[in-house]
Amino acid sequence: MKCARIATEPESATALSTLGSMVEARESHHSESDASSAWLIGGALLLATVTIGVAQPALSLIPLGASLRPALFSTALLVFAFGIRGFGSVTARRPLGTIALTLLAAWLLLGSVLQDIIASSFSNDSLPAGLMAFGYVDSYVKFALALVAVVQIARAGVVPARWKWVPAGVVGVASVSWLLIEIVSVGNTEGFGLGTVALLSVDALARVGGTVLLGVLAIVLADRLRNGS
């Protein structure tokens, strides 16, 4: 009987090891599936904001319709920040990057509502000072939060190495185009000149193009993660 017991101990150990490997493989599969779903949903939401932007003038006629686009963008940021069931966070759920993305998402949604409130409060003023002041504060806050977020995304190491600085590049291009507009518009008392109009067009293209790039990149990386490539 003792010999039989000794003979079965290696078999028991092997069975336990096999069971442990199966559990780890199953957990790994679920984590990759959840991460892939998070990036897919986040990318789709970013692309949806671009599509909705085409219908933005019509949506503005609906109560809170103007907030639909920033609401979707904010949701995408939250998905990227927290992932699904803890997997797929582009910041690896590290506090600094995750908080920055969360605050940016909240500010985008709150800012759109405040902008509508300020604009309606000064509807009789052609260029309300309050709206201009809020525009500058809004830009600086978004830039600061986005800068912290994209640096932390690159440092987290979740996004593949060759793509981890793409969000930072998108923020950089958008920031440069906005800064050029501000520089050209300083001291311009004759309204929008040809140069300003051109810069506004470039700025809009940079923002839309950057959003499309991030959305497509997220979907492509989600597909690669799902296929294990």
Contacts in CASP RR format, 6 or more apart in sequence:
PFRMAT RR
TARGET T0000
AUTHOR 0000-0000-0000
METHOD contacts of the structure
MODEL  1
MKCARIATEPESATALSTLGSMVEARESHHSESDASSAWLIGGALLLATV
TIGVAQPALSLIPLGASLRPALFSTALLVFAFGIRGFGSVTARRPLGTIA
LTLLAAWLLLGSVLQDIIASSFSNDSLPAGLMAFGYVDSYVKFALALVAV
VQIARAGVVPARWKWVPAGVVGVASVSWLLIEIVSVGNTEGFGLGTVALL
SVDALARVGGTVLLGVLAIVLADRLRNGS
30 87 0 8 1.000
31 87 0 8 1.000
32 87 0 8 1.000
32 225 0 8 1.000
32 226 0 8 1.000
32 228 0 8 1.000
33 226 0 8 1.000
34 83 0 8 1.000
34 84 0 8 1.000
34 85 0 8 1.000
34 86 0 8 1.000
34 87 0 8 1.000
34 88 0 8 1.000
35 83 0 8 1.000
35 84 0 8 1.000
35 87 0 8 1.000
35 88 0 8 1.000
35 222 0 8 1.000
35 225 0 8 1.000
36 222 0 8 1.000
36 223 0 8 1.000
36 225 0 8 1.000
36 226 0 8 1.000
37 84 0 8 1.000
37 222 0 8 1.000
38 79 0 8 1.000
38 80 0 8 1.000
38 83 0 8 1.000
38 84 0 8 1.000
38 87 0 8 1.000
38 88 0 8 1.000
38 89 0 8 1.000
38 222 0 8 1.000
39 80 0 8 1.000
39 88 0 8 1.000
39 218 0 8 1.000
39 219 0 8 1.000
39 221 0 8 1.000
39 222 0 8 1.000
39 225 0 8 1.000
40 218 0 8 1.000
40 219 0 8 1.000
40 222 0 8 1.000
40 223 0 8 1.000
41 76 0 8 1.000
41 79 0 8 1.000
41 84 0 8 1.000
42 75 0 8 1.000
42 76 0 8 1.000
42 79 0 8 1.000
42 80 0 8 1.000
42 215 0 8 1.000
42 218 0 8 1.000
43 76 0 8 1.000
43 214 0 8 1.000
43 215 0 8 1.000
43 216 0 8 1.000
43 218 0 8 1.000
43 219 0 8 1.000
43 222 0 8 1.000
44 215 0 8 1.000
44 219 0 8 1.000
45 72 0 8 1.000
45 73 0 8 1.000
45 75 0 8 1.000
45 76 0 8 1.000
45 79 0 8 1.000
46 73 0 8 1.000
46 76 0 8 1.000
46 211 0 8 1.000
46 212 0 8 1.000
46 214 0 8 1.000
46 215 0 8 1.000
46 218 0 8 1.000
47 211 0 8 1.000
47 212 0 8 1.000
47 215 0 8 1.000
47 216 0 8 1.000
47 219 0 8 1.000
48 72 0 8 1.000
49 69 0 8 1.000
49 72 0 8 1.000
49 73 0 8 1.000
49 76 0 8 1.000
49 211 0 8 1.000
50 208 0 8 1.000
50 209 0 8 1.000
50 211 0 8 1.000
50 212 0 8 1.000
52 59 0 8 1.000
52 68 0 8 1.000
52 69 0 8 1.000
52 72 0 8 1.000
53 59 0 8 1.000
53 69 0 8 1.000
56 66 0 8 1.000
56 69 0 8 1.000
59 65 0 8 1.000
59 66 0 8 1.000
59 68 0 8 1.000
59 69 0 8 1.000
60 66 0 8 1.000
64 113 0 8 1.000
66 112 0 8 1.000
66 116 0 8 1.000
67 109 0 8 1.000
67 112 0 8 1.000
67 113 0 8 1.000
67 116 0 8 1.000
69 112 0 8 1.000
70 108 0 8 1.000
70 109 0 8 1.000
70 111 0 8 1.000
70 112 0 8 1.000
71 109 0 8 1.000
73 105 0 8 1.000
73 108 0 8 1.000
73 211 0 8 1.000
74 104 0 8 1.000
74 105 0 8 1.000
74 106 0 8 1.000
74 108 0 8 1.000
74 109 0 8 1.000
75 105 0 8 1.000
77 101 0 8 1.000
77 102 0 8 1.000
77 104 0 8 1.000
77 105 0 8 1.000
77 108 0 8 1.000
78 101 0 8 1.000
78 102 0 8 1.000
78 105 0 8 1.000
80 88 0 8 1.000
80 89 0 8 1.000
80 90 0 8 1.000
80 91 0 8 1.000
80 101 0 8 1.000
80 218 0 8 1.000
81 89 0 8 1.000
81 90 0 8 1.000
81 91 0 8 1.000
81 93 0 8 1.000
81 97 0 8 1.000
81 98 0 8 1.000
81 101 0 8 1.000
81 102 0 8 1.000
81 105 0 8 1.000
82 89 0 8 1.000
82 93 0 8 1.000
82 98 0 8 1.000
83 89 0 8 1.000
86 93 0 8 1.000
88 158 0 8 1.000
89 98 0 8 1.000
89 158 0 8 1.000
90 153 0 8 1.000
90 156 0 8 1.000
90 158 0 8 1.000
90 159 0 8 1.000
91 97 0 8 1.000
91 98 0 8 1.000
91 101 0 8 1.000
91 149 0 8 1.000
91 152 0 8 1.000
91 153 0 8 1.000
91 156 0 8 1.000
91 158 0 8 1.000
92 156 0 8 1.000
92 157 0 8 1.000
92 158 0 8 1.000
94 152 0 8 1.000
94 156 0 8 1.000
96 148 0 8 1.000
96 152 0 8 1.000
97 148 0 8 1.000
97 149 0 8 1.000
97 152 0 8 1.000
97 153 0 8 1.000
97 156 0 8 1.000
100 145 0 8 1.000
100 146 0 8 1.000
100 148 0 8 1.000
100 149 0 8 1.000
100 152 0 8 1.000
101 145 0 8 1.000
101 149 0 8 1.000
103 145 0 8 1.000
104 142 0 8 1.000
104 145 0 8 1.000
104 146 0 8 1.000
104 149 0 8 1.000
107 138 0 8 1.000
107 141 0 8 1.000
107 142 0 8 1.000
107 145 0 8 1.000
108 142 0 8 1.000
111 138 0 8 1.000
114 134 0 8 1.000
115 131 0 8 1.000
115 134 0 8 1.000
115 135 0 8 1.000
115 138 0 8 1.000
118 128 0 8 1.000
118 130 0 8 1.000
118 131 0 8 1.000
118 134 0 8 1.000
119 128 0 8 1.000
119 131 0 8 1.000
121 128 0 8 1.000
122 128 0 8 1.000
122 130 0 8 1.000
122 131 0 8 1.000
139 178 0 8 1.000
143 171 0 8 1.000
143 175 0 8 1.000
146 171 0 8 1.000
147 171 0 8 1.000
149 167 0 8 1.000
150 167 0 8 1.000
150 168 0 8 1.000
150 169 0 8 1.000
150 170 0 8 1.000
150 171 0 8 1.000
151 168 0 8 1.000
153 159 0 8 1.000
153 164 0 8 1.000
153 167 0 8 1.000
153 168 0 8 1.000
154 164 0 8 1.000
154 165 0 8 1.000
154 167 0 8 1.000
154 168 0 8 1.000
157 164 0 8 1.000
159 166 0 8 1.000
159 221 0 8 1.000
160 221 0 8 1.000
163 217 0 8 1.000
163 221 0 8 1.000
166 213 0 8 1.000
166 214 0 8 1.000
166 217 0 8 1.000
167 214 0 8 1.000
170 210 0 8 1.000
170 211 0 8 1.000
170 213 0 8 1.000
170 214 0 8 1.000
173 206 0 8 1.000
173 210 0 8 1.000
174 203 0 8 1.000
174 206 0 8 1.000
174 207 0 8 1.000
174 210 0 8 1.000
177 199 0 8 1.000
177 202 0 8 1.000
177 203 0 8 1.000
177 206 0 8 1.000
177 207 0 8 1.000
178 203 0 8 1.000
180 199 0 8 1.000
180 203 0 8 1.000
181 196 0 8 1.000
181 199 0 8 1.000
181 200 0 8 1.000
181 203 0 8 1.000
184 195 0 8 1.000
184 196 0 8 1.000
184 199 0 8 1.000
185 196 0 8 1.000
188 196 0 8 1.000
192 200 0 8 1.000
END
